[in-house]
Amino acid sequence: MTQYSTLESTRNFIDREHRMMINGHWCVANDGKTIPFHNPATGELLGKVPAASKVDVDIAVRNAAATFEDSEWSRMKPRDRQNLLWRLADLVERDRQQLAELETMNNGKLLSTSLGDVQFSIDFLRYMAGWATKIEGSALDVSAVAPPGEVFSGFIRREPIGVVGAIVAWNVPFILACWKLAPALATGCTLVLKPADETPLTALRLAELVLEAGFPSGVFNVITGTGIEAGAALASHPGVNKLTFTGSTAVGKQIGKSAMDNLARVTLELGGKSPVIVMPDANLSEAAQGAANAIFANQGQVCCAGSRLYVHRSVFENVVADVAAIAQSIKLGNGLDATSQMGPLISSKQVERVGAYTEIGRKEGAELLCGGRGVGPGYFFQPTVMVNVGQKNTVVQEEIFGPVLTALPFDTLDEVLDLANDTAYGLGASIWTSSLATAHRAIPKIKSGSVWVNCHTALDPALPFGGYKGSGLGREMGAAVIEHYTEQKSVLIRA
């Protein structure tokens, strides 16, 4: 089997006995159980991590609550929280290569993609560090009923919400961990993070860096284990004041219900079925490449992947042929191989899931222009383009979460906007056109949390990210995220 060059520190980290981080201490599960994790490019066992039980989750949450209520963290100045986050960003930047190699070996994605993920996380940590000193309340003149001559003044405080429980998906594990960690720590909360069963490595390494940066013990805790046990216990724990989840819509609904039993605040970043709209006046070669990138980047395992391609009928055949040609040219391979252009899916289960959807597409009358099969060894799946599909077909309506594109023609802008919105989801959408008038006419009518013009899945730390409809509640990133990690307190003072 081919051996790829990695840092010695990467190999040493993978080979160690892995433990959870609770209250600044590395520990095994209370009952000693473990779960395995694998290298998707080979299917080989990479290692094992503790399988946290309800008891372990309770210990983590209680320690996080104690740290929040009565510790140096609870009395820390905003400037000091800011500086700690800056220090953490510096450490992540120092270990950028190691973190990217861990991500690629554990998740399967291209090393170049992992390096980009880590860089985005660095930028986000620094962006959120600045917010620590900019969380504001407000003062106002009040009209409280009072006897003549008495004076009242009012103001509003914004305070950290408390203990945050965070459950993240396996597709971009390091980014998602930082998306939860940064606003929680910038606002003064404490955090208990459960990474996905399949991808624990970078979350555990991040926990080490948090301690090295100087954050007090108990501020950031990482519990590993299954979603069924550890995730469910965290979502339903009465000591969690806010729950944030990134994952599938089906699981998000279950988690939201569990959190609401305790009236915990909830943000959910869920699934998507994002449309890519190509107008006839677009730069068609750029649009074809953009459409391919929108669905085949990260193996299609992206919540806002452009999985529905709508092309104006006058240019449909040419654009779709170009996208299919790009798909057929993509070289599958180990993410550590610099010549690879697409890595594996996360697991054999995911290969089976994606393959089942392509078979459903065939049965519903779709034509495969390319792809449609899993390829081994490892968990690879061919880039797939399907045509002759109907708007109500399963492959057009349901999230596949793999490198499978459905392409449909349209005749008018109004028609395609109706088609774009005809889905249970509303996370992202892109429109490719040379006309600003067309773009501005379309943007207000597209029901999704993000709309990209002549690009797709272009994110910035200052722009909120989240969805309409079945794509979730609340927002990640931007100023909007501060509201999700804080409570407002109204104060009225009689002078």
Secondary structure, DSSP 8 states (H G I E B T S, - for coil): -------HHHHHHHHS---EEETTEEE--TT--EEEEE-TTT--EEEEEE---HHHHHHHHHHHHHHHHSSTTTT--HHHHHHHHHHHHHHHHHTHHHHHHHHHHHH---HHHHHHHHHHHHHHHHHHHHHTT----EEE-------TT--EEEEEEEEE--EEEEE--SSSHHHHHHHHHHHHHHHT-EEEEE--TT--HHHHHHHHHHHHHT--TTSEEE--S-IIIIIHHHHT-TT-SEEEEES-HHHHHHHHHHHHHTT-EEEEE-----EEEE-TTS-HHHHHHHHHHHHHGGGG--TT---EEEEEGGGHHHHHHHHHHHHHH--B--TTSTT-SB---S-HHHHHHHHHHHHHHHHTT-EEEE---EETTTTEE--EEEES--TTSHHHHS---SSEEEEEEESSHHHHHHHHH-SS--SEEEEE-S-HHHHHHHGGG--SSEEEES-SS---TTS-B--SGGGEES-BSTTHHHHHTEEEEEEEEE-
